[in-house]
Amino acid sequence: MKALQDLEIFVLTARLGSLSATARQLDLTPAATSAAVKRLEAELGAALFLRSTRSLKLTSEGAQFLTHATEALNLLSSGAEALRSGAQQFSGTLRLSLPSDLGRRTLLAWLDEFQLAHPKLSFHLQFSDRLSDLYHPGVDLSLRYGAPSDSSLVALPVAPHNRRVLVASPQYLERHGVPDHPEQLKEHNCLSFMLSEHRHQRWRFERSGETLEVDVRGDRVADDGEVVHRWALAGRGVAFKSHLDVVDDLAEGRLVALCSDWLGEAAPLNLICGDRRQLSARVRGLRAYLSERCAQRLAGESAGGP
């Protein structure tokens, strides 16, 4: 493993800008760190650093090689973790941002179950619908509906076929009537959701290849999905909710699905991160578990719900 240690010493020295600082961090002698760099330079046939009595700087060849060396070490680390995960339970801390409604009502219980199976794993949770939370220093991964607008982010599907569904409480429908076509939503009080200062009031539907957009209005708007859900349950109006959010309410009659011959717009649930190197074995395991639970949840409603 001498060659691997030489690579680690090179990468750390490039980051710290000092052979002596690298030696202290790795508990080696300065001579040993210097010898490692020289071995690497001899093998590559190129100078990796420009040395002076006061500074140590990467050469252009060194900067080029640093990218490849860093990637190689990351791949080796991922491979080692994958091997270890087969022999032991997932461990460490996952810092997750969860959507407000689904997070509190459903995901929280699922994560409890996942942690019981992997007691060495810890969760740090935030509940929010803001897409910007992924850039928060306390968040590693985010579960969000829809594909991220930032193409540099990595989105892994958890519930790719989830859609929005029109719902209202029986009490609201008794007072205001049952719409049987999306255009009739203009005659109803529609409960809107606001995301990043954008009010979601153009609701999209499709049927047999036909696409329909309806601009809705109402007296209540919230930037929290759980609040919109509560309003719908309280009979305040019609909501356009993720199917995953309202499965239990539909099955137990607290909410009624409307205009069911029209498909609501797609609302895929994704696990989002900033870099593929974050996709450790424990992250992939969590994603697989959540995907299975989401599929069961949606299939259970379609089989036994109204």
Secondary structure, 3 states (H helix, E strand, C coil): CHHHHHHHHHHHHHHHCCHHHHHHHHCCCHHHHHHHHHHHHHHHCCCCEEECCCCEEECHHHHHHHHHHHHHHHHHHHHHHHHHHHHCCCCEEEEEEECHHHHHHHHHHHHHHHHHHCCCEEEEEEECCCHHHHHCCCCCEEEEECCCCCCCCEEEEEECCCEEEEEECHHHHHHHCCCCCHHHHHHCCEEEEEECCEEECEEEEEECCEEEEEECCCCCEECCHHHHHHHHHCCCCEEEEEHHHHHHHHHCCCCEECCCCCEECECCEEEEECCHHHCCHHHHHHHHHHHHHHHHHHHHHHHHCC
